[in-house]
């Protein structure tokens, strides 16, 4: 009997010892960072991952784009959620949910770019022939992310301002959250300088052979630089960049406005310079919120703004005049980040303002190109700068509505007081409350409260 | 006496004499009678000779005859009575009196890895017997524990059948992690979380509902560190030990019980009729004339809408009547138990069926169990416990979802019918209430959502007695769950129509396989007659593997189909999986000196795969001391105290639940772009991630008075939880807003008191009573980032408890204008979310229960009251049905579209200057309405008549004529009365069950049911 119990004991002990590997469990749907950037294929996957992160709802998945029209006078909110109601009202508190999410999600794209820029030069892989292109594209992506952050949170319209963005240009060491640096906000000039630096390096590394209008390839980056130059008021450079894109890139204007937008238009058009691709397996949220939930409605002032005969006025469908740009019911419409139509508008504005004193006449040709495409006649001659600004803002509004431009346009021309009835300090959104709590060095924008 | 009997006696006596003469310890014939305290014979009692196969049952006169030798012991048993053991000795005739087993508390208590005499306990443990929870019309056992033990706060967050229940033992210890206790059934820690993938608006499924409550023999709730530390890393929230019934030697028992009843919601809200609705809207316009200078007519709104308020034939739908119903509930159970000294069994089979009080809900369960104990040899015992269950839960979306049933009924427009004249469902967009998104009856009846679960828990164990003092136990346990979710959104629903799709279907599975191997040695010895030592030393290894799958499809030919093969397009299909492991080593030592001074020491070393490499293992010790004062010499001559045992304990336990299985690692996940897979960073790493640890000090006393006629215990405890697993705010420039880290500290301190006593015990009438009350204060002591706003209504702040409300506040209604006096907290001239401040919390000041049990001859009456006091509830639902005419969309002057109807309390609103009230004036504008404000913050205190049972036990004479051993019929009521000031459906509801950070919020939650049932228990 004793023997048997001893045998039992031993069996149990053996079982006990060999069961020690219960602690070695591995995640089945994720990777450790050490396995993520090791060769050409994984570097490509991480690079594409940046686009996946641009697709999130608070970025180009819907909100970065449509909240711009919402905070201005193109869209109005008829939904439940405080976050969007606050944006619609223009009184955005520091606790607003969207600004908190947008900050983090756009910086995630920066984070991915930083990791690539840091790791790609050192990857040992003989098959890695596209190394320069990958590196260049990472720079371009970082430039886009910082520019998008600056436009929302920084005083992008005032190059003398200190309220730029905190510039993080290196990956987090060891992915260890304890090693996140506590950065100050750089000045607006320094932020622009970094963006331009990234864009220039990108163009140089990519080379004009890299053509892909679903990614930040050569022409996309050049078009982005045109826009950045416009915002930072370097009109000569903006003109040159926009001009090159219009004249030398493989892209042409779509002839009929109805072929440009609609429920059936779910892939790139001849006019697309950079589309963020969505399809029915990888959906955005535009259709969901504009049509299905019926929340982002069109403001009546926008509907009234169309001149008679403007074909773009018909791009609103249904009883509720919802924007046809997002009508595909599988949420498969691409997000149009850069397109040729905008380049004409940029070139127009740059032509007028690159002279010492603005010459309105120089900008009318390009405006007319856009107008003619939409079935309108040419503009009457523009005599004063005021008239030009009105015509430009009008054209930008009827062309680029529901594409995320309206608020920035009004800010650049200092019109939020007249058009929206808002105070000056609301040209920028506040820094989110949680960010101010988590960092000591981060400074809030003027006139917004501290937490 | 008849001749046969006479001959029997003579013959036995003769043989007996021979045997007696041949050997000194030879067997002889023993006769006797078994009676009760009133000298009534007990027929069918068992008399066994200990250690042998010899036994007999008493006959109709309570008489028995046996062979036994003087050194043997007789064991006498009868169901419902206390057993007795009698040494045969010199006697050959016995009269054995059995007492009814009316002990208030069992002598032997199940503790972690063993049992202990109640008098030897040094820790704080509450016991609930299986009888107290048996046959209660609830789906799962945790629903029956409310109000029964101090320190145990149970709340039923929703009346949804089979829904998850919140249980906190001694307060909420964790913020991000789970505060639910560890459930252990017959030694197996089981999965108790929600495994379903279906979104149902915040209500979890309850995997404890997989188990049949009637299988339970007893429940022990371990509260202080000394009792829970042996469960180490999972003991911080308390441990609920459940023991299921086992067979006993001698008597075979067959039991049949059933109950059937009906349920209704405990409360509905009185809403205005159509006429009152129109009158209020017109009043809103008139009030605006006065306050805002508008110029509306007296019947402004009803004119625009085209109704006459004085019309007697107005459509008047009472929406709560349309979605709630009287629903049946029933339970059937058959069990058998019995055995011999060497093999004992308990087996049961049951069927439970509960239809929900709201359309479209229900819960069904089939459950079977077999518990076996057998002695293979005189030193080796084997046993097995197996239970197999299948449940089907019929669900709807509720609570905080746009397409919920109760949510859509909240401000239901009475002018809207349920069905149009052609029989189709009425479309809310054709009527004037804006809140309702889809017809709630459509949602309840036409949407299909099911969760089917098959669950098996099995244990095989062996106990080897290596010597008289040392035993070794090994066990292998398996907990297996296979769950299927199936859902269908119909073509006629708003969801489908808005998306221009012909219906959506979803199918998902979750499979969880958890195994556990435990081995331990237990030692027990007494030295020198005064020193008693017990010890336990063991190991435990556990691993869980979980697999998921999910398919979504759209485009169905009609609403008759649920299966996805008929769908025209599969929109997504994926599989996934995860796993975790736990390795542990534990010990416990008890030392008792002279049965007066009791010392206990426990320790457990746990390693978990969830934690960072640097901190994988944690050590959790505890120590306690108790003094049995009643065994002291100076207490020997008093008769008042039968037990006086002060005790103190201190220990450290841990918590690792509620965080992800790989929370410590930096991770890249997979996404896609242009149908190409991509890698994206999804998590920053934290190599230092480790257990939450709770240090608990407990000082208590157990008192027994008048020979244990009254039992009391009182405890004061302080629980400090450090290294809280919390989402720590980090700078967003990293691309992440938070990381899971051990930061923060929460303290729970409180006082518990339990008393139970036999107030009267006459021969045919008895009355026992019990009362428990707990005062627990919860406070967040330290956070890395203070004042974290968690949601639109909740904040986490130092110095405040978990579940603190953060809302816009007001100073009442201005008697002159009828407008709300909002408090502009940040003085910016605008009332918005920036004006929120801390206004209250969901923690009760105290809670408890009060129960009474009466017996009179064959009747018994049991009454349980349960109460909670001092907690606030954010009645979010009320924001929609006290809109007072505000037109959320539409244009007030041109076409008003309010959320919908108002409740009758809106009649208390301000009407003219000089009125003093707390409800503002009606208005077509939203001046006086803020969704997240204290207008909706109410007192959630309540007193509830939780259970009332009246039963009758037929006399043994009567039942035996029918061939049965006992028969009992009863009627029972659950939630019969509720006393509360809360204006909503149920003061206990909570839209986010099991998320203490968002506690106390009521938004379209289904109230509990009032149930009346009738049942019968038979025993053969």
Interface residues (C-beta under 8 A of the other chain):
Chain A: X1 X2 X4 X5 X8 X9 X12 X13 X15 X16 X19 X20 X21 X22 X23 X24 X25 X26 X27 X28 X29 X30 X31 X32 X33 X35 X36 X42 X45 X46 X48 X49 X51 X52 X53 X55 X78 X82 X86 X91 X93 X94 X95 X96 X100 X103 X104 X105 X107 X108 X109 X110 X111 X112 X115 X166 X168 X172 X174 X175 X176 X177 X180 X182 X183 X214 X277 X279 X280 X281 X282 X288 X291 X292 X293 X294 X329 X432 X433 X434 X435 X437 X438 X439 X442 X449 X451
Chain B: X377 X379 X380 X462 X464 X466 X472 X474 X495 X498 X499 X500 X501 X517 X519 X539 X541 X542 X543 X571 X572 X576 X577 X578 X579 X580 X581 X582 X583 X607 X608 X609 X616 X661 X662 X665 X666 X667 X668 X669 X670 X671 X672 X673 X674 X675 X676 X677 X678 X679 X680 X681 X682 X683 X684 X685 X686 X687 X728 X729 X730 X731 X732 X733 X734 X735 X736 X737 X739 X741 X785 X787 X788 X789 X792 X826 X828 X830 X832 X833 X834 X889 X931 X932
